[in-house]
Amino acid sequence: MDEEEGSDPIRPRHDAGSRHSKFWKGAHAVVRGLTFLLSTSAVALAANVGAFPANGVDLSVYKTYKVLPPKVMTRSGLQEDEPTIGPLIREALRKGLSAKGLAEVTGQADLEIASLVTAVSIPQLEALIYSWTYEGTSIAGTAPIASIGRYNREGTLYVNFIDPRSNKGVWLGISTRALGKPSNREKDINKAAEAMFKKYPALTK
């Protein structure tokens, strides 16, 4: 993909040990309540979008929200309010929440919106190059000598709706999509958020 090394803040590194440690230490605000949600909710899946509403929770009672600092898995580890991706996440969340009838407030809110963005590179094998050996006029055998492949980049947006009074998650959205060039990251984030919020019920007036 036509991008320079280091140009994308969410491009993953391969130092898995330290990366995973930072991830789980810093992402607790996004995944707190996740066990509760998965154990008590009906899961609604559509292609690469998952919605996990907490069982028995009336989402219509939540009318205001506050967006917590987004978390982004960067090449140097988990970063809160990362200056390149963070503002794009905030704006995408605001658009989605506003479209559902929720109002953003600066003080005490009905919901706190925690978010996390991660990206992975997935190898794809496209071709094998074989050597052909001959004995006289017949083929005696083959052996692969090289492979041709590429890495497909895939990003995931996690959004957890937290009730600050109970400190539990009431709705979790997960949206995964293929990533284009870094110049398209705003479009990618907007589309991921838009697909996710289709699963959240709009407030009735």
N, C-alpha and C positions, 0 to 999 in steps of 0.2 A: 504494500500500500504506500503511496507516494507521500511519505512523511519522514522527517528527519529524526534521528535518534534524540530523545529527550524532549521532543516537541509536545508530547501529550502527557499531562500530569496524571492521568489514570492508567497509563501503561504499566502493567505489573512487572515486578522484579522477580528474580528466581531465588532470593534468599528466603525460602519458605518458612524457616523457623522463626526468625525475628518478625517477619511480616505477619504471620498468623498470630503471634503473641500480641502485637500491637493492635491487630484487628479486634480480637476478642476483648481486650482491655478497654478499647475506646468505643466500641459499638454497642455497649450495653443499653444505651438509651433507645436504640432502634429495636433491639430484640427483646427488651424486658416485656414480659407479658406474652411472648410468643408461645411458650409452652402452654400457657393458659388458653390461648386462642386455638392452637392446634388440637387440644384435647377436648374443647367444648364447642367447636364451631363446625358448621357445614362448609365445605370447601367448594368454591365456584371457580372453575378453570376455563379459560378460553385462549387457546393457542399458547402464547408465551406470557400470559397475564394470570396472576392468581389473586384472589380476594378471600380474606379470612376474617369474617365477622365473628365477634364473640357471641356465643350462644346466650340468649335471654336479654341482650342489651338493646334498648330502643334508641337507635341512632338519631331519631328525630328530635330528641331532647337537647342535642348538642347544636348550638347556633353560632358560637363564636370560637375563634381559634387563635393560636400564637405559634408561629413557625420557629422551632428551635434551630440553632446553628447546624446547617447540613454537614454531614461527614463524608469525606471522599477518600477512597483508598488510592493514594498516590504512589509514585515510585519510591518515595522515601518513607512510606508508612501511612497510617491513618491520620488525616488532617481535618481539623474542624474549621469550618468557614474558609475553605480553600478559595483563594481570590479569583480563580478562573472558572471553576465549575460551580462553586457554591452559589454565586448570584444567579446563575442560570436555573439551578434547582429551586431556589426560593421563588423566582418569578413563575416557574412552571407550576409549583404547588399553589401559589396564590391564584393563578388563573383557574386551576381546576377546582379549588375550594370555593372561589367566588361564583363559578358557574353552577355549583351545587347549592348556592344560597347561604353559605356561611360567611360571617363577617370577621375580618381581622381586627384584633384589639391589642393594645399595648399593655393593659393591666391583666387582671385575672381573667382567664379564658376558660371556656367549657372544655376545650381540647388543646393539647400540646402536640404539635406535629413534628416528629423526629424522622430524619431521612438519612439514607446512606446510599452511596453509589460505588459500585465495584466494576472492574473490567478484567476479563481474562482473554488470553490468546489461545485458540483451539487449533491444533495442527490438522491439516487435511491432506491426505495423500492423493495425488492426481494422476501419477503415472510411474511405471517402473521401466527402466531401460535394461534390456537383456543383451547378453553376448550370445552369439550363435556359433556353434562349433560344427564343423562338417567332417565327414569321413567319406571321401570320394564324392558322390553326388547326393548323399542323404544327410539329413540333420541328425547328429549324434546326441545333442543335448543342449540345454540352455542354462544360463545362470544370470540372475539379476546383478548388475554392476553399479546401478545408480537409481535413485528415486527422485521424483519431482513433486514438490508439494508447496503448500503455503500455509500461513496462519490467518485464520478468521478471527477477528476481534468481536467480542460480545460483551455488552454492558448490562448491568442489572441495577434497577432503582428499587430500593426498599423504602416504604413509607409506613410508619407506625402511628396510629392515632391513640394518644394516651389521655386517659381521664386523670387530671392531676389530683382530684379528690381521693380517688382510690389508688392512684399510682399504678394502674393496670391498663394494658392495651385493650381497646374496644374494637379496633379494625386494623387489619394489616393488608397492605397491597404490595405485590411484587410484580415488576414488569421487566422483562428481558428482551432485548432486541440486538440485532447486528449493528455494529458501529461502523460508520464511514470514516472519512478523513477528519482530522481535528477541526477543520473549518466548519464541519457540519454538526459539531457536538450540541449546539443549541437546538437544532432541529431534532436530533436524536432524543435529547432529554424531553423536549416538548411532546414528542410522539409517545414516548414511554409513559409520561404522566397522563396524557390524554386517554390512552388505552386503559390505564389503571382506574382513573376516575369514572369511567363508564360503569364500573362495578359498584360505585358508591351511590346510595340513594339520595336523590335531591330532596331538599326540604319542601314541604308542601305549605303553601301560603294560606 
